[in-house]
Amino acid sequence: MQCIEDKTYVLQVVKLLLLEAEAITKAANRLHLEQVEQAVKLLANCQGKVILAGVGKSGIVARKIAATLTSTGTLAVYLHPADALHGDIGIVSAKDVAIVLSNSGETDELVAMLPYLKSRQVPIIALVGNLCSTLARNADVVLDAAVDKEACPFNLAPTTSTTVALSIGDALAMTLIQVKGLTPEDFALNHPAGRLGKRLTLRVRDLMHTGVETPTVSPQAAWIEVLSTISHRGLGAVNVVDDSGCLVGIITDGDLRRLLQKVKQTALETLTASSMMTPNPVVVSPDLLAYHALQLMENRPSQISLLPVVDGQQHCVGLIRLHDIVRSGL
């Protein structure tokens, strides 16, 4: 074997990438626009689910396309043709649309499944490399995924052909996003565990400390009560609320320490929450996106590590910390 430092290997990788990229370009130019339009209409108007079918490497691509469709607002499932012939065809209904993948268009299991799809009046979109194949002849829509050559040096292993098929599937899925008017918020609902999903769905109310967890004192509370409440609740601050439950200020442990260092000992007896608090602090609504609350804390000359949470009538309903937001994964 030649030394790995030999640039021949690097050039070969680049060459094969360009080969597959060129195949995608050719496929894009070769597609019949009326067939593409019909495929998009069938998928956009599907009242059931999209059935993806393929065998071998085409089956893996079919699974990926199904996953992409489902995650972007179009319900889709993968159906293995062999399993379909042994009972799984039962998931297919007349409201569904099928996308069937095969480079040759003559895969035995796929060909055997076609009559049962047609008997259920399921429209078939063929993503196929051979336009004269059995699959192409039995399909309602044919998308040409033919390639001149596989990236495999023996022109055998499915490589370029699967790349083209996957690219066409991705293009269909991304087009459906636009046709259906899917928003980033809609996308996030299907990705709640991802960072994007959390940023678009997780709200202050999901992370804030509320109820008995919320440290509060009255404006008349003595400094020792403020200190005790901060220490007992362990959130690093107390909300100062009036008799009606409305927020009038906030006192952080940092505020308390700085004030106690400045005040004379003889004045401690008269020190109350109202004279210690930061009045009219920055607040957030429980319905605000947690990501926006994070930006509110950080995008300022002096960062804030926690925020009081108030409702529409300025009633204090909780407290949210920077730590709570960061720990959520935002």
C-alpha positions as CSV (number, residue, x, y, z in Angstrom):
1,M,0.0,0.0,0.0
2,Q,1.2,3.5,-0.8
3,C,2.0,5.9,1.9
4,I,-1.1,7.7,3.1
5,E,0.7,11.0,2.5
6,D,0.5,10.4,-1.2
7,K,-1.8,13.0,-2.6
8,T,-3.3,10.4,-4.9
9,Y,-5.8,9.4,-2.2
10,V,-6.8,12.9,-1.6
11,L,-7.3,13.6,-5.2
12,Q,-9.4,10.4,-5.5
13,V,-11.7,11.5,-2.7
14,V,-12.2,14.9,-4.4
15,K,-12.8,13.2,-7.8
16,L,-15.5,11.0,-6.4
17,L,-17.2,13.8,-4.6
18,L,-17.3,15.8,-7.9
19,L,-18.6,12.7,-9.7
20,E,-21.5,12.4,-7.3
21,A,-22.1,16.2,-7.4
22,E,-22.2,16.1,-11.2
23,A,-24.7,13.2,-11.1
24,I,-27.0,15.3,-9.0
25,T,-26.7,18.2,-11.4
26,K,-27.5,15.9,-14.3
27,A,-30.5,14.4,-12.5
28,A,-31.8,17.9,-11.8
29,N,-31.6,18.8,-15.5
30,R,-33.1,15.5,-16.6
31,L,-36.2,15.6,-14.4
32,H,-39.5,16.1,-16.3
33,L,-41.1,19.2,-14.7
34,E,-44.7,17.9,-15.1
35,Q,-43.7,14.7,-13.3
36,V,-42.2,16.7,-10.5
37,E,-45.2,18.9,-10.2
38,Q,-47.5,15.9,-10.1
39,A,-45.4,14.2,-7.4
40,V,-45.5,17.4,-5.2
41,K,-49.3,17.7,-5.6
42,L,-49.8,14.0,-4.7
43,L,-47.6,14.5,-1.6
44,A,-49.1,17.8,-0.6
45,N,-52.7,16.6,-0.9
46,C,-52.1,13.2,0.7
47,Q,-54.8,12.7,3.3
48,G,-53.1,9.7,4.9
49,K,-49.4,9.0,5.1
50,V,-46.5,8.6,2.7
51,I,-45.3,5.0,2.4
52,L,-41.6,4.7,1.5
53,A,-40.4,1.4,0.1
54,G,-37.0,0.1,-1.0
55,V,-34.7,-2.9,-0.6
56,G,-31.0,-2.9,0.4
57,K,-29.2,0.4,0.1
58,S,-32.4,1.9,-1.5
59,G,-34.2,0.8,1.6
60,I,-31.8,2.7,3.8
61,V,-32.3,5.8,1.6
62,A,-36.1,5.2,1.8
63,R,-35.9,5.2,5.6
64,K,-34.0,8.5,5.6
65,I,-36.5,10.1,3.3
66,A,-39.3,8.9,5.5
67,A,-37.6,10.4,8.6
68,T,-37.0,13.7,6.8
69,L,-40.6,13.9,5.6
70,T,-42.0,13.1,9.1
71,S,-39.7,15.6,10.8
72,T,-40.8,18.4,8.4
73,G,-44.6,18.0,8.8
74,T,-45.5,15.2,6.3
75,L,-46.3,11.9,8.0
76,A,-44.3,9.1,6.5
77,V,-43.3,5.5,7.3
78,Y,-40.9,3.0,5.8
79,L,-42.4,-0.3,4.6
80,H,-40.1,-3.2,3.8
81,P,-41.5,-4.9,0.7
82,A,-40.8,-8.4,2.0
83,D,-42.5,-7.6,5.3
84,A,-45.4,-6.1,3.3
85,L,-46.1,-9.4,1.6
86,H,-46.3,-11.1,5.0
87,G,-48.9,-8.9,6.7
88,D,-47.4,-5.4,7.0
89,I,-49.3,-4.3,3.8
90,G,-52.1,-3.8,6.3
91,I,-50.8,-0.4,7.2
92,V,-51.5,0.9,3.7
93,S,-54.8,2.6,2.9
94,A,-56.3,4.3,-0.1
95,K,-55.5,7.7,1.5
96,D,-51.8,7.0,1.3
97,V,-49.2,7.8,-1.3
98,A,-46.3,5.5,-2.0
99,I,-42.7,6.5,-3.0
100,V,-40.9,3.4,-4.2
101,L,-37.1,3.4,-4.7
102,S,-35.1,1.1,-6.9
103,N,-32.2,1.8,-9.2
104,S,-33.0,-1.1,-11.5
105,G,-36.7,-1.0,-11.1
106,E,-36.8,-4.8,-11.2
107,T,-36.1,-5.7,-7.5
108,D,-38.2,-8.9,-7.0
109,E,-39.7,-7.9,-3.6
110,L,-40.7,-4.5,-4.9
111,V,-42.2,-5.8,-8.1
112,A,-44.2,-8.4,-6.1
113,M,-45.6,-5.7,-3.9
114,L,-46.8,-3.4,-6.6
115,P,-50.1,-5.2,-7.4
116,Y,-51.1,-4.9,-3.8
117,L,-50.5,-1.2,-3.7
118,K,-52.4,-0.7,-6.8
119,S,-55.3,-2.9,-5.5
120,R,-55.6,-0.4,-2.6
121,Q,-55.7,2.5,-5.1
122,V,-52.5,4.0,-3.7
123,P,-50.8,6.4,-6.1
124,I,-47.2,5.3,-6.7
125,I,-44.3,7.6,-7.2
126,A,-41.3,5.8,-8.6
127,L,-37.8,7.0,-7.8
128,V,-36.1,4.8,-10.3
129,G,-32.9,4.6,-12.4
130,N,-34.5,2.6,-15.3
131,L,-37.4,4.3,-17.0
132,C,-38.2,1.1,-19.0
133,S,-38.5,-1.0,-15.8
134,T,-41.5,-2.8,-14.3
135,L,-41.6,-0.3,-11.5
136,A,-41.6,2.7,-13.9
137,R,-44.3,1.2,-16.0
138,N,-46.6,0.6,-13.0
139,A,-46.0,4.0,-11.4
140,D,-48.3,7.0,-11.6
141,V,-45.4,9.4,-11.4
142,V,-41.8,8.6,-12.5
143,L,-38.8,10.6,-11.2
144,D,-35.7,9.8,-13.2
145,A,-32.8,9.0,-10.8
146,A,-30.5,7.4,-13.4
147,V,-26.8,7.8,-13.1
148,D,-24.0,7.3,-15.7
149,K,-21.7,5.6,-13.2
150,E,-21.4,4.6,-9.6
151,A,-18.6,6.0,-7.5
152,C,-17.5,2.4,-6.9
153,P,-14.3,1.6,-8.9
154,F,-16.1,-1.6,-10.1
155,N,-19.3,0.4,-10.9
156,L,-21.2,-2.0,-8.6
157,A,-21.7,-0.7,-5.1
158,P,-24.7,1.6,-4.9
159,T,-23.1,5.0,-4.3
160,T,-23.8,7.7,-6.9
161,S,-27.3,6.2,-7.5
162,T,-28.2,6.3,-3.8
163,T,-26.9,9.9,-3.5
164,V,-29.1,11.0,-6.3
165,A,-32.1,9.2,-5.0
166,L,-31.6,10.7,-1.5
167,S,-31.1,14.2,-3.0
168,I,-34.4,14.0,-4.9
169,G,-36.1,12.8,-1.8
170,D,-34.7,15.7,0.2
171,A,-35.7,18.1,-2.5
172,L,-39.3,16.9,-2.4
173,A,-39.4,17.2,1.4
174,M,-38.0,20.7,1.4
175,T,-40.4,21.7,-1.3
176,L,-43.3,20.4,0.8
177,I,-42.2,22.7,3.6
178,Q,-42.8,25.6,1.4
179,V,-46.0,24.3,-0.1
180,K,-47.5,23.6,3.4
181,G,-46.2,26.8,4.8
182,L,-44.3,25.1,7.6
183,T,-42.8,27.6,10.1
184,P,-39.6,27.3,12.2
185,E,-42.0,26.9,15.2
186,D,-43.8,24.0,13.5
187,F,-40.4,22.4,12.8
188,A,-39.4,22.8,16.4
189,L,-42.5,21.0,17.6
190,N,-41.1,17.8,16.0
191,H,-37.6,18.4,17.4
192,P,-38.3,19.2,21.1
193,A,-35.0,17.7,22.3
194,G,-32.8,19.6,19.9
195,R,-31.4,23.1,20.6
196,L,-33.5,24.7,17.9
197,G,-36.6,23.0,19.2
198,K,-35.9,24.2,22.8
199,R,-35.3,27.7,21.6
200,L,-38.6,27.8,19.8
201,T,-40.8,26.0,22.3
202,L,-39.3,26.2,25.8
203,R,-40.9,29.1,27.8
204,V,-40.1,30.9,31.0
205,R,-43.0,29.1,32.8
206,D,-41.3,25.7,32.0
207,L,-38.1,26.7,33.9
208,M,-39.1,29.3,36.5
209,H,-39.3,28.7,40.3
210,T,-42.8,29.4,41.4
211,G,-45.2,28.8,44.3
212,V,-43.5,27.9,47.6
213,E,-40.2,27.9,45.8
214,T,-40.5,31.6,45.1
215,P,-38.6,33.7,47.7
216,T,-40.6,36.8,48.5
217,V,-40.7,39.4,51.3
218,S,-42.8,42.5,51.9
219,P,-41.3,46.0,51.6
220,Q,-41.4,46.3,55.4
221,A,-39.3,43.2,56.0
222,A,-36.2,43.7,58.1
223,W,-32.8,43.0,56.7
224,I,-32.4,39.9,58.8
225,E,-35.6,38.5,57.3
226,V,-34.3,39.3,53.8
227,L,-31.0,37.5,54.6
228,S,-32.9,34.5,56.0
229,T,-35.2,34.2,53.0
230,I,-32.3,34.3,50.5
231,S,-30.4,31.7,52.5
232,H,-33.4,29.4,53.0
233,R,-34.6,29.4,49.4
234,G,-31.1,29.2,47.9
235,L,-31.9,31.1,44.6
236,G,-29.7,34.1,45.3
237,A,-32.4,36.7,45.5
238,V,-35.8,37.6,46.9
239,N,-38.7,39.3,45.1
240,V,-40.2,42.2,47.1
241,V,-44.0,42.3,46.7
242,D,-46.7,44.5,48.2
243,D,-49.9,43.4,49.9
244,S,-51.7,42.9,46.6
245,G,-48.9,40.5,45.3
246,C,-47.5,43.0,42.8
247,L,-43.7,43.1,42.4
248,V,-42.1,46.3,43.6
249,G,-38.5,45.3,43.6
250,I,-35.8,42.6,43.9
251,I,-32.9,42.1,46.3
252,T,-30.0,39.8,45.2
253,D,-27.5,38.4,47.7
254,G,-24.9,40.6,46.0
255,D,-27.1,43.7,46.7
256,L,-27.4,42.6,50.4
257,R,-23.7,42.0,50.9
258,R,-22.7,45.4,49.3
259,L,-25.3,47.2,51.4
260,L,-24.2,45.6,54.7
261,Q,-20.6,46.6,54.0
262,K,-21.6,50.2,53.6
263,V,-24.3,50.8,56.3
264,K,-23.4,51.6,59.8
265,Q,-24.2,49.0,62.5
266,T,-26.5,51.5,64.3
267,A,-28.7,51.8,61.2
268,L,-29.3,48.0,60.8
269,E,-32.3,48.1,63.0
270,T,-34.2,50.4,60.6
271,L,-33.0,48.7,57.4
272,T,-35.9,47.3,55.5
273,A,-36.4,45.6,52.2
274,S,-37.8,48.8,50.6
275,S,-34.6,50.6,51.3
276,M,-32.4,47.7,50.0
277,M,-34.2,46.7,46.9
278,T,-33.7,47.6,43.2
279,P,-37.1,49.1,42.3
280,N,-38.8,48.5,39.0
281,P,-36.4,45.7,38.0
282,V,-36.2,44.1,34.6
283,V,-39.0,41.4,34.5
284,V,-40.2,38.7,32.1
285,S,-43.6,37.1,31.4
286,P,-44.1,33.4,32.0
287,D,-45.1,33.1,28.3
288,L,-41.8,34.5,27.1
289,L,-39.6,32.1,25.3
290,A,-36.8,31.1,27.6
291,Y,-34.2,31.8,24.9
292,H,-35.5,35.4,24.7
293,A,-35.1,35.6,28.5
294,L,-31.6,34.4,28.1
295,Q,-30.8,37.1,25.6
296,L,-32.4,39.7,27.9
297,M,-30.0,38.7,30.7
298,E,-26.9,38.5,28.6
299,N,-27.2,41.2,25.8
300,R,-26.7,44.2,28.1
301,P,-23.7,46.2,29.4
302,S,-24.1,44.6,32.8
303,Q,-25.4,41.0,32.8
304,I,-28.3,39.8,34.9
305,S,-28.2,36.4,36.5
306,L,-31.9,36.2,37.5
307,L,-35.2,37.8,36.6
308,P,-38.5,38.2,38.4
309,V,-41.5,36.7,36.5
310,V,-44.8,38.7,36.5
311,D,-48.1,38.2,34.9
312,G,-50.1,40.8,32.9
313,Q,-51.2,42.6,36.1
314,Q,-47.7,42.8,37.4
315,H,-48.4,40.1,40.0
316,C,-45.2,38.3,41.0
317,V,-45.5,34.6,39.9
318,G,-41.9,33.4,40.1
319,L,-38.2,33.8,39.5
320,I,-36.0,32.5,36.8
321,R,-32.2,32.2,36.9
322,L,-29.6,32.2,34.2
323,H,-28.5,28.9,35.6
324,D,-31.9,27.3,35.0
325,I,-31.9,28.4,31.3
326,V,-28.4,27.2,30.6
327,R,-29.0,23.9,32.4
328,S,-32.0,23.3,30.0
329,G,-29.6,23.1,27.1
330,L,-30.3,26.4,25.4
